[in-house]
């Protein structure tokens, strides 16, 4: 299992139209064949010192393998998403993880 979690900070944070455009772009992006499952989220109302809720939208992806995730990065659908939506955000942070197998 390979997990790819992306956090987006919009240029116009709080702008409903920009947020809707990004979410629509992510829905189109979910058509990449190597994605096993995905989830589009936004910050929850929880407030504790350890929680960073400064982002606008999160994109959680599950792949069977790291190779599948590598393929996703160069997939034409992903490249089109970046081309069409990158003007919407100021910052993107990605957290990738694999099974701990301890």
N, CA, C and O atoms as CSV, one atom per row, in Angstrom:
chain,resi,resn,atom,element,x,y,z
A,1,UNK,N,N,0.848,-1.181,0.000
A,1,UNK,CA,C,0.000,0.000,0.000
A,1,UNK,C,C,0.894,1.245,0.000
A,1,UNK,O,O,1.883,1.313,0.729
A,2,UNK,N,N,0.532,2.213,-0.818
A,2,UNK,CA,C,1.224,3.501,-0.870
A,2,UNK,C,C,0.165,4.579,-0.705
A,2,UNK,O,O,-0.803,4.629,-1.464
A,3,UNK,N,N,0.349,5.439,0.285
A,3,UNK,CA,C,-0.604,6.512,0.571
A,3,UNK,C,C,0.034,7.845,0.206
A,3,UNK,O,O,1.167,8.132,0.590
A,4,UNK,N,N,-0.705,8.648,-0.536
A,4,UNK,CA,C,-0.260,9.955,-1.028
A,4,UNK,C,C,-1.285,10.975,-0.541
A,4,UNK,O,O,-2.428,10.972,-0.999
A,5,UNK,N,N,-0.883,11.851,0.392
A,5,UNK,CA,C,-1.819,12.832,0.952
A,5,UNK,C,C,-1.330,14.232,0.624
A,5,UNK,O,O,-0.229,14.627,1.008
A,6,UNK,N,N,-2.168,14.980,-0.094
A,6,UNK,CA,C,-1.814,16.303,-0.600
A,6,UNK,C,C,-2.693,17.351,0.079
A,6,UNK,O,O,-3.906,17.179,0.198
A,7,UNK,N,N,-2.060,18.442,0.522
A,7,UNK,CA,C,-2.781,19.561,1.134
A,7,UNK,C,C,-2.581,20.789,0.263
A,7,UNK,O,O,-1.462,21.105,-0.139
A,8,UNK,N,N,-3.697,21.488,-0.029
A,8,UNK,CA,C,-3.678,22.677,-0.874
A,8,UNK,C,C,-4.072,23.914,-0.077
A,8,UNK,O,O,-5.026,23.890,0.700
A,9,UNK,N,N,-3.327,24.989,-0.281
A,9,UNK,CA,C,-3.664,26.299,0.249
A,9,UNK,C,C,-4.028,27.173,-0.947
A,9,UNK,O,O,-3.190,27.426,-1.812
A,10,UNK,N,N,-5.267,27.630,-0.996
A,10,UNK,CA,C,-5.732,28.439,-2.114
A,10,UNK,C,C,-5.190,29.866,-2.056
A,10,UNK,O,O,-4.987,30.419,-0.975
A,11,UNK,N,N,-4.960,30.454,-3.227
A,11,UNK,CA,C,-4.555,31.860,-3.294
A,11,UNK,C,C,-5.638,32.734,-2.681
A,11,UNK,O,O,-5.354,33.688,-1.957
A,12,UNK,N,N,-6.883,32.392,-2.985
A,12,UNK,CA,C,-8.026,33.134,-2.455
A,12,UNK,C,C,-8.738,32.273,-1.421
A,12,UNK,O,O,-9.874,31.843,-1.623
A,13,UNK,N,N,-8.048,32.032,-0.310
A,13,UNK,CA,C,-8.615,31.184,0.733
A,13,UNK,C,C,-9.984,31.717,1.146
A,13,UNK,O,O,-10.154,32.915,1.375
A,14,UNK,N,N,-10.941,30.824,1.235
A,14,UNK,CA,C,-12.296,31.222,1.586
A,14,UNK,C,C,-13.175,31.519,0.377
A,14,UNK,O,O,-14.386,31.688,0.523
A,15,UNK,N,N,-12.581,31.586,-0.818
A,15,UNK,CA,C,-13.346,31.831,-2.039
A,15,UNK,C,C,-14.029,30.535,-2.463
A,15,UNK,O,O,-13.359,29.574,-2.841
A,16,UNK,N,N,-15.352,30.505,-2.402
A,16,UNK,CA,C,-16.114,29.283,-2.689
A,16,UNK,C,C,-15.965,28.836,-4.133
A,16,UNK,O,O,-15.925,27.636,-4.404
A,17,UNK,N,N,-15.882,29.777,-5.063
A,17,UNK,CA,C,-15.743,29.412,-6.479
A,17,UNK,C,C,-14.397,28.743,-6.750
A,17,UNK,O,O,-14.337,27.737,-7.456
A,18,UNK,N,N,-13.316,29.294,-6.194
A,18,UNK,CA,C,-11.996,28.698,-6.381
A,18,UNK,C,C,-11.924,27.313,-5.744
A,18,UNK,O,O,-11.344,26.388,-6.314
A,19,UNK,N,N,-12.513,27.180,-4.568
A,19,UNK,CA,C,-12.531,25.883,-3.893
A,19,UNK,C,C,-13.307,24.867,-4.731
A,19,UNK,O,O,-12.876,23.723,-4.878
A,20,UNK,N,N,-14.444,25.279,-5.277
A,20,UNK,CA,C,-15.255,24.388,-6.114
A,20,UNK,C,C,-14.491,23.983,-7.377
A,20,UNK,O,O,-14.583,22.834,-7.808
A,21,UNK,N,N,-13.744,24.906,-7.971
A,21,UNK,CA,C,-12.941,24.588,-9.166
A,21,UNK,C,C,-11.876,23.548,-8.836
A,21,UNK,O,O,-11.664,22.608,-9.601
A,22,UNK,N,N,-11.206,23.716,-7.696
A,22,UNK,CA,C,-10.182,22.755,-7.293
A,22,UNK,C,C,-10.799,21.383,-7.046
A,22,UNK,O,O,-10.264,20.370,-7.497
A,23,UNK,N,N,-11.904,21.347,-6.342
A,23,UNK,CA,C,-12.561,20.079,-6.047
A,23,UNK,C,C,-13.034,19.404,-7.332
A,23,UNK,O,O,-12.918,18.185,-7.465
A,24,UNK,N,N,-13.555,20.162,-8.261
A,24,UNK,CA,C,-13.964,19.589,-9.548
A,24,UNK,C,C,-12.752,19.028,-10.289
A,24,UNK,O,O,-12.827,17.957,-10.891
A,25,UNK,N,N,-11.637,19.755,-10.242
A,25,UNK,CA,C,-10.405,19.260,-10.849
A,25,UNK,C,C,-9.945,17.954,-10.227
A,25,UNK,O,O,-9.495,17.052,-10.933
A,26,UNK,N,N,-10.054,17.846,-8.901
A,26,UNK,CA,C,-9.672,16.615,-8.208
A,26,UNK,C,C,-10.599,15.462,-8.584
A,26,UNK,O,O,-10.151,14.323,-8.713
A,27,UNK,N,N,-11.872,15.751,-8.759
A,27,UNK,CA,C,-12.806,14.693,-9.177
A,27,UNK,C,C,-12.422,14.157,-10.556
A,27,UNK,O,O,-12.470,12.950,-10.793
A,28,UNK,N,N,-12.044,15.054,-11.457
A,28,UNK,CA,C,-11.576,14.617,-12.775
A,28,UNK,C,C,-10.289,13.804,-12.634
A,28,UNK,O,O,-10.106,12.792,-13.311
A,29,UNK,N,N,-9.408,14.254,-11.756
A,29,UNK,CA,C,-8.131,13.585,-11.525
A,29,UNK,C,C,-8.318,12.181,-10.965
A,29,UNK,O,O,-7.475,11.311,-11.182
A,30,UNK,N,N,-9.399,11.955,-10.258
A,30,UNK,CA,C,-9.653,10.643,-9.653
A,30,UNK,C,C,-9.837,9.547,-10.696
A,30,UNK,O,O,-9.887,8.370,-10.337
A,31,UNK,N,N,-9.939,9.896,-11.965
A,31,UNK,CA,C,-10.109,8.919,-13.042
A,31,UNK,C,C,-8.811,8.208,-13.407
A,31,UNK,O,O,-8.837,7.262,-14.195
A,32,UNK,N,N,-7.669,8.638,-12.853
A,32,UNK,CA,C,-6.397,7.966,-13.136
A,32,UNK,C,C,-6.531,6.503,-12.692
A,32,UNK,O,O,-6.931,6.217,-11.563
A,33,UNK,N,N,-6.194,5.599,-13.592
A,33,UNK,CA,C,-6.482,4.175,-13.373
A,33,UNK,C,C,-5.728,3.540,-12.210
A,33,UNK,O,O,-6.207,2.552,-11.652
A,34,UNK,N,N,-4.573,4.064,-11.824
A,34,UNK,CA,C,-3.806,3.424,-10.751
A,34,UNK,C,C,-4.289,3.814,-9.352
A,34,UNK,O,O,-3.840,3.234,-8.363
A,35,UNK,N,N,-5.195,4.785,-9.256
A,35,UNK,CA,C,-5.758,5.174,-7.960
A,35,UNK,C,C,-6.739,4.097,-7.520
A,35,UNK,O,O,-7.692,3.788,-8.235
A,36,UNK,N,N,-6.501,3.521,-6.333
A,36,UNK,CA,C,-7.396,2.493,-5.807
A,36,UNK,C,C,-8.560,3.103,-5.041
A,36,UNK,O,O,-9.682,2.602,-5.099
A,37,UNK,N,N,-8.290,4.174,-4.331
A,37,UNK,CA,C,-9.332,4.867,-3.578
A,37,UNK,C,C,-8.857,6.294,-3.332
A,37,UNK,O,O,-7.656,6.563,-3.321
A,38,UNK,N,N,-9.804,7.204,-3.134
A,38,UNK,CA,C,-9.445,8.597,-2.880
A,38,UNK,C,C,-10.478,9.237,-1.960
A,38,UNK,O,O,-11.588,8.736,-1.785
A,39,UNK,N,N,-10.076,10.350,-1.385
A,39,UNK,CA,C,-10.964,11.123,-0.522
A,39,UNK,C,C,-10.588,12.591,-0.659
A,39,UNK,O,O,-9.412,12.944,-0.565
A,40,UNK,N,N,-11.579,13.446,-0.880
A,40,UNK,CA,C,-11.378,14.890,-0.934
A,40,UNK,C,C,-11.928,15.462,0.366
A,40,UNK,O,O,-13.088,15.230,0.709
A,41,UNK,N,N,-11.098,16.208,1.090
A,41,UNK,CA,C,-11.538,16.723,2.386
A,41,UNK,C,C,-11.255,18.200,2.558
A,41,UNK,O,O,-10.661,18.855,1.702
A,42,UNK,N,N,-11.701,18.692,3.686
A,42,UNK,CA,C,-11.445,20.065,4.116
A,42,UNK,C,C,-11.224,20.036,5.622
A,42,UNK,O,O,-11.566,19.047,6.269
A,43,UNK,N,N,-10.663,21.091,6.193
A,43,UNK,CA,C,-10.375,21.062,7.621
A,43,UNK,C,C,-11.630,20.818,8.468
A,43,UNK,O,O,-12.687,21.402,8.228
A,44,UNK,N,N,-11.484,19.953,9.448
A,44,UNK,CA,C,-12.558,19.718,10.415
A,44,UNK,C,C,-12.567,20.870,11.426
A,44,UNK,O,O,-11.629,21.666,11.480
A,45,UNK,N,N,-13.604,20.946,12.200
A,45,UNK,CA,C,-13.744,22.023,13.185
A,45,UNK,C,C,-12.957,21.754,14.465
A,45,UNK,O,O,-13.074,22.521,15.421
A,46,UNK,N,N,-12.171,20.701,14.509
A,46,UNK,CA,C,-11.387,20.392,15.706
A,46,UNK,C,C,-10.290,21.433,15.890
A,46,UNK,O,O,-9.678,21.884,14.922
A,47,UNK,N,N,-10.055,21.803,17.124
A,47,UNK,CA,C,-9.036,22.802,17.419
A,47,UNK,C,C,-8.213,22.340,18.624
A,47,UNK,O,O,-8.657,22.406,19.771
A,48,UNK,N,N,-7.001,21.870,18.323
A,48,UNK,CA,C,-6.038,21.517,19.352
A,48,UNK,C,C,-4.686,21.990,18.864
A,48,UNK,O,O,-4.505,22.230,17.671
A,49,UNK,N,N,-3.748,22.124,19.762
A,49,UNK,CA,C,-2.427,22.656,19.434
A,49,UNK,C,C,-1.721,21.865,18.331
A,49,UNK,O,O,-0.974,22.444,17.542
A,50,UNK,N,N,-1.945,20.567,18.265
A,50,UNK,CA,C,-1.235,19.717,17.303
A,50,UNK,C,C,-1.895,19.670,15.925
A,50,UNK,O,O,-1.354,19.047,15.011
A,51,UNK,N,N,-3.041,20.310,15.756
A,51,UNK,CA,C,-3.782,20.245,14.493
A,51,UNK,C,C,-3.485,21.466,13.637
A,51,UNK,O,O,-3.606,22.604,14.090
A,52,UNK,N,N,-3.095,21.213,12.393
A,52,UNK,CA,C,-2.908,22.276,11.415
A,52,UNK,C,C,-4.134,22.291,10.512
A,52,UNK,O,O,-4.308,21.403,9.677
A,53,UNK,N,N,-4.965,23.280,10.676
A,53,UNK,CA,C,-6.166,23.399,9.844
A,53,UNK,C,C,-6.072,24.621,8.932
A,53,UNK,O,O,-7.088,25.198,8.546
A,54,UNK,N,N,-4.857,25.004,8.597
A,54,UNK,CA,C,-4.658,26.206,7.781
A,54,UNK,C,C,-4.862,25.956,6.282
A,54,UNK,O,O,-4.968,26.909,5.511
A,55,UNK,N,N,-4.917,24.694,5.864
A,55,UNK,CA,C,-5.099,24.361,4.451
A,55,UNK,C,C,-6.572,24.532,4.059
A,55,UNK,O,O,-7.438,24.686,4.919
A,56,UNK,N,N,-6.837,24.503,2.767
A,56,UNK,CA,C,-8.209,24.640,2.272
A,56,UNK,C,C,-8.825,23.321,1.826
A,56,UNK,O,O,-9.998,23.061,2.096
A,57,UNK,N,N,-8.043,22.486,1.147
A,57,UNK,CA,C,-8.543,21.221,0.606
A,57,UNK,C,C,-7.455,20.157,0.761
A,57,UNK,O,O,-6.270,20.439,0.580
A,58,UNK,N,N,-7.865,18.944,1.095
A,58,UNK,CA,C,-6.910,17.832,1.125
A,58,UNK,C,C,-7.353,16.765,0.127
A,58,UNK,O,O,-8.536,16.625,-0.185
A,59,UNK,N,N,-6.367,16.022,-0.360
A,59,UNK,CA,C,-6.575,15.000,-1.398
A,59,UNK,C,C,-5.817,13.762,-0.943
A,59,UNK,O,O,-4.587,13.728,-0.997
A,60,UNK,N,N,-6.541,12.754,-0.498
A,60,UNK,CA,C,-5.947,11.530,0.035
A,60,UNK,C,C,-6.109,10.419,-0.990
A,60,UNK,O,O,-7.221,10.106,-1.415
A,61,UNK,N,N,-4.979,9.823,-1.384
A,61,UNK,CA,C,-4.981,8.788,-2.413
A,61,UNK,C,C,-4.373,7.499,-1.891
A,61,UNK,O,O,-3.433,7.520,-1.096
A,62,UNK,N,N,-4.915,6.383,-2.343
A,62,UNK,CA,C,-4.385,5.065,-2.017
A,62,UNK,C,C,-4.001,4.363,-3.310
A,62,UNK,O,O,-4.788,4.285,-4.254
A,63,UNK,N,N,-2.780,3.854,-3.333
A,63,UNK,CA,C,-2.264,3.083,-4.457
A,63,UNK,C,C,-1.822,1.722,-3.943
A,63,UNK,O,O,-1.492,1.576,-2.767
A,64,UNK,N,N,-1.816,0.725,-4.823
A,64,UNK,CA,C,-1.323,-0.593,-4.436
A,64,UNK,C,C,0.185,-0.574,-4.208
A,64,UNK,O,O,0.687,-1.235,-3.299
A,65,UNK,N,N,0.911,0.189,-5.040
A,65,UNK,CA,C,2.374,0.183,-4.974
A,65,UNK,C,C,2.934,1.581,-5.235
A,65,UNK,O,O,2.235,2.461,-5.737
A,66,UNK,N,N,4.202,1.765,-4.888
A,66,UNK,CA,C,4.899,3.017,-5.193
A,66,UNK,C,C,4.998,3.209,-6.699
A,66,UNK,O,O,4.954,4.340,-7.183
A,67,UNK,N,N,5.130,2.132,-7.435
A,67,UNK,CA,C,5.190,2.209,-8.899
A,67,UNK,C,C,3.885,2.766,-9.464
A,67,UNK,O,O,3.900,3.554,-10.410
A,68,UNK,N,N,2.775,2.361,-8.891
A,68,UNK,CA,C,1.480,2.900,-9.327
A,68,UNK,C,C,1.402,4.398,-9.064
A,68,UNK,O,O,0.874,5.147,-9.886
A,69,UNK,N,N,1.925,4.838,-7.926
A,69,UNK,CA,C,1.934,6.264,-7.611
A,69,UNK,C,C,2.859,7.011,-8.565
A,69,UNK,O,O,2.538,8.120,-8.993
A,70,UNK,N,N,4.007,6.416,-8.906
A,70,UNK,CA,C,4.916,7.035,-9.878
A,70,UNK,C,C,4.214,7.212,-11.226
A,70,UNK,O,O,4.359,8.247,-11.876
A,71,UNK,N,N,3.460,6.207,-11.636
A,71,UNK,CA,C,2.714,6.277,-12.892
A,71,UNK,C,C,1.680,7.402,-12.852
A,71,UNK,O,O,1.496,8.116,-13.838
A,72,UNK,N,N,1.014,7.555,-11.721
A,72,UNK,CA,C,0.031,8.633,-11.522
A,72,UNK,C,C,0.665,10.003,-11.756
A,72,UNK,O,O,0.048,10.884,-12.354
A,73,UNK,N,N,1.897,10.178,-11.282
A,73,UNK,CA,C,2.571,11.479,-11.399
A,73,UNK,C,C,2.757,11.916,-12.847
A,73,UNK,O,O,2.749,13.112,-13.138
A,74,UNK,N,N,2.923,10.963,-13.754
A,74,UNK,CA,C,3.159,11.298,-15.160
A,74,UNK,C,C,1.943,11.020,-16.047
A,74,UNK,O,O,2.009,11.194,-17.263
A,75,UNK,N,N,0.855,10.597,-15.450
A,75,UNK,CA,C,-0.362,10.334,-16.209
A,75,UNK,C,C,-0.867,11.635,-16.848
A,75,UNK,O,O,-0.852,12.678,-16.195
A,76,UNK,N,N,-1.310,11.596,-18.098
A,76,UNK,CA,C,-1.812,12.799,-18.760
A,76,UNK,C,C,-2.950,13.501,-17.999
A,76,UNK,O,O,-3.064,14.726,-18.049
A,77,UNK,N,N,-3.777,12.737,-17.305
A,77,UNK,CA,C,-4.860,13.340,-16.514
A,77,UNK,C,C,-4.274,14.183,-15.382
A,77,UNK,O,O,-4.765,15.276,-15.101
A,78,UNK,N,N,-3.223,13.674,-14.731
A,78,UNK,CA,C,-2.568,14.427,-13.651
A,78,UNK,C,C,-1.894,15.682,-14.201
A,78,UNK,O,O,-2.006,16.758,-13.613
A,79,UNK,N,N,-1.203,15.545,-15.314
A,79,UNK,CA,C,-0.518,16.689,-15.909
A,79,UNK,C,C,-1.522,17.766,-16.320
A,79,UNK,O,O,-1.249,18.956,-16.164
A,80,UNK,N,N,-2.677,17.360,-16.843
A,80,UNK,CA,C,-3.726,18.317,-17.219
A,80,UNK,C,C,-4.293,19.006,-15.979
A,80,UNK,O,O,-4.563,20.206,-16.006
A,81,UNK,N,N,-4.472,18.256,-14.897
A,81,UNK,CA,C,-4.951,18.843,-13.643
A,81,UNK,C,C,-4.007,19.948,-13.181
A,81,UNK,O,O,-4.453,21.044,-12.841
A,82,UNK,N,N,-2.718,19.667,-13.167
A,82,UNK,CA,C,-1.734,20.670,-12.731
A,82,UNK,C,C,-1.801,21.893,-13.636
A,82,UNK,O,O,-1.775,23.027,-13.159
A,83,UNK,N,N,-1.888,21.662,-14.933
A,83,UNK,CA,C,-1.950,22.770,-15.891
A,83,UNK,C,C,-3.190,23.640,-15.657
A,83,UNK,O,O,-3.107,24.867,-15.691
A,84,UNK,N,N,-4.333,23.003,-15.423
A,84,UNK,CA,C,-5.595,23.727,-15.298
A,84,UNK,C,C,-5.840,24.327,-13.913
A,84,UNK,O,O,-6.532,25.338,-13.796
A,85,UNK,N,N,-5.287,23.725,-12.874
A,85,UNK,CA,C,-5.643,24.146,-11.515
A,85,UNK,C,C,-4.526,24.800,-10.719
A,85,UNK,O,O,-4.800,25.387,-9.672
A,86,UNK,N,N,-3.283,24.726,-11.166
A,86,UNK,CA,C,-2.175,25.230,-10.347
A,86,UNK,C,C,-2.262,26.727,-10.067
A,86,UNK,O,O,-1.682,27.204,-9.092
A,87,UNK,N,N,-2.966,27.462,-10.894
A,87,UNK,CA,C,-3.125,28.897,-10.642
A,87,UNK,C,C,-4.017,29.168,-9.429
A,87,UNK,O,O,-4.060,30.294,-8.934
A,88,UNK,N,N,-4.718,28.163,-8.955
A,88,UNK,CA,C,-5.626,28.337,-7.819
A,88,UNK,C,C,-4.919,28.322,-6.468
A,88,UNK,O,O,-5.441,28.876,-5.501
A,89,UNK,N,N,-3.736,27.697,-6.378
A,89,UNK,CA,C,-3.116,27.537,-5.071
A,89,UNK,C,C,-1.808,28.300,-4.944
A,89,UNK,O,O,-1.146,28.621,-5.931
A,90,UNK,N,N,-1.455,28.581,-3.677
A,90,UNK,CA,C,-0.172,29.224,-3.371
A,90,UNK,C,C,0.816,28.229,-2.793
A,90,UNK,O,O,2.028,28.424,-2.872
A,91,UNK,N,N,0.290,27.162,-2.211
A,91,UNK,CA,C,1.150,26.190,-1.540
A,91,UNK,C,C,0.522,24.815,-1.634
A,91,UNK,O,O,-0.697,24.661,-1.558
A,92,UNK,N,N,1.381,23.814,-1.801
A,92,UNK,CA,C,0.970,22.411,-1.772
A,92,UNK,C,C,1.985,21.666,-0.912
A,92,UNK,O,O,3.193,21.823,-1.089
A,93,UNK,N,N,1.496,20.865,0.007
A,93,UNK,CA,C,2.361,20.002,0.807
A,93,UNK,C,C,1.888,18.570,0.639
A,93,UNK,O,O,0.690,18.287,0.661
A,94,UNK,N,N,2.859,17.662,0.469
A,94,UNK,CA,C,2.536,16.257,0.242
A,94,UNK,C,C,3.190,15.406,1.337
A,94,UNK,O,O,4.346,15.615,1.706
A,95,UNK,N,N,2.419,14.445,1.841
A,95,UNK,CA,C,2.918,13.439,2.763
A,95,UNK,C,C,2.690,12.083,2.125
A,95,UNK,O,O,1.546,11.685,1.908
A,96,UNK,N,N,3.767,11.368,1.823
A,96,UNK,CA,C,3.689,10.009,1.293
A,96,UNK,C,C,4.051,9.034,2.403
A,96,UNK,O,O,4.956,9.289,3.197
A,97,UNK,N,N,3.338,7.916,2.450
A,97,UNK,CA,C,3.669,6.914,3.453
A,97,UNK,C,C,3.450,5.512,2.893
A,97,UNK,O,O,2.687,5.296,1.951
A,98,UNK,N,N,4.159,4.566,3.519
A,98,UNK,CA,C,4.043,3.151,3.176
A,98,UNK,C,C,3.817,2.373,4.459
A,98,UNK,O,O,3.932,2.922,5.555
A,99,UNK,N,N,3.497,1.100,4.324
A,99,UNK,CA,C,3.291,0.244,5.484
A,99,UNK,C,C,4.521,0.244,6.375
A,99,UNK,O,O,5.648,0.188,5.883
A,100,UNK,N,N,4.310,0.305,7.671
A,100,UNK,CA,C,5.414,0.292,8.625
A,100,UNK,C,C,6.058,-1.105,8.730
A,100,UNK,O,O,7.268,-1.212,8.931
A,101,UNK,N,N,5.271,-2.149,8.599
A,101,UNK,CA,C,5.784,-3.528,8.671
A,101,UNK,C,C,6.759,-3.734,9.832
A,101,UNK,O,O,7.871,-4.225,9.638
A,102,UNK,N,N,6.343,-3.366,11.002
A,102,UNK,CA,C,7.202,-3.499,12.184
A,102,UNK,C,C,7.207,-4.927,12.666
A,102,UNK,O,O,7.872,-5.243,13.652
